[in-house]
Amino acid sequence: MKKPSQFDAIVVGAGPSGNACAYTLAKAGLKVLQIERGEYPGSKNVQGAILYSDALEKIIPDFREDAPLERHIIEQRVWVLDDNSFVGTHYRSDDYNKPPYNRYTIIRAQFDKWFSSKVREAGALLICETTVNHLIMDGDQVVGVQCDREAGDVYADVVIMADGVNSTLARKAGFHGEIKDSNVALAVKEILFMPEDTIRQRFNIGEEEGVVIEMVGKITDGMMGTGFLYTNKESLTIGIGCMLSDFKGSVNRTSPYALLEKLKQHPSIAPLIQGGEMKEYAAHLIPEGGFYAVPKVYGNGWMIVGDSGGFVNAVHREGSNLAMTTGRLAAETVIAAKAAGKPMSEAVLKAYKTELDKSFVMKDLHKYRDMPEVFHKNNQFFTTYPELVSRAAHKMFTVDGVDKKTKEREIFSSFRTSRSLTGLVGDAVKLWRAFR
């Protein structure tokens, strides 16, 4: 016998996707329970991140009034590094220095805590330090959750899972299998305390302005991955991440922490972080399987949002921003169904996937659908090419009495020797596949 619902919706998790979902539902007047296993929302997150304002504006238009924002980004740098140098591009625009600002650096612990306060102000009930052990089923319909501690069994019309990468609840219920190690990255980050004046001088920025540096190349020891450096108000966030399967199969047995230390010692990075005092260190998993690794995200009485659904943009690393968008779209699906008096059936909740497909979330994942496979199977993009590009730049910019035409021939010869003409053409096709 099915028990009566105590809530319109239960949201499991209080990260960006869970908060976006719970806030949108509660703001619409629904009775919402949010369950978080941490001591408080954000207690498990110490890392810095990039916030794209567009995603949050659609949920809380006036978020800038009191959200804990670090710096608005006015400059984006992309670097390709070999062992001793980098070749890169910068884009800096004063248009990004005019409100409303497009991107911000944030500290997730502070931001998640703030977002959760907005969820409670909207009317949702939040329970922390509580683990959801299982979904409660009535046939093939999810009707609630079974929790530890005093919460016990709680019933709702729909359960929305925002419990992170490799959602334990969805896996236990058989909605998807164990995530493959080739579809997830392990990232490590540090927050380095540094005086605000020092940050402004080193990065040539004003009081509230910020810089983002994204890096690829030999810093990942031949593995598929990226590095990053963000400016906060009085700290820097530096980190690096590679595919978990690459770490497991590393010939050099490279550890994530060793990789981060190597990045910090790089001649192009060390001067930027010199004197920084480590405040926090964190490691976390990031879904990287791309379009083909996204599981089914809806069913009878349930939906999956955020990292649990594998929603990460492979190019711009918009994890929290895609997460918030998926949370909002899931909530809007429930709100529409409630307004129409429809049950939370698979046929009704399919509207969530329809909206995802129409949004930038799935469009971007589809555009770069081949990127994970291309780069995962071709480590020359992280080893040979960074070195070749750096040597080419060094040769062209060195004044040594050799004419430019001769230098150009020598550069092309070095590329052809390292990869062969067939290899170069093949790699160009692979890059076209990845970014087409």
PyMOL commands that set and color helices and strands:
alter all, ss='L'
color gray80, all
select helices_A, chain A and resi 16-27+53-57+63-65+94-97+108-121+149-151+168-172+181-183+196-203+218-220+244-248+256-264+270-273+291-293+306-309+319-339+346-358+360-367+371-376+379-381+384-397+404-435
alter helices_A, ss='H'
color red, helices_A
select strands_A, chain A and resi 7-12+32-35+48-52+69-81+86-92+103-107+125-127+132-138+141-147+153-161+184-193+209-217+225-231+235-243+277-287+298-299+302-304
alter strands_A, ss='S'
color yellow, strands_A
deselect
rebuild
show_as cartoon
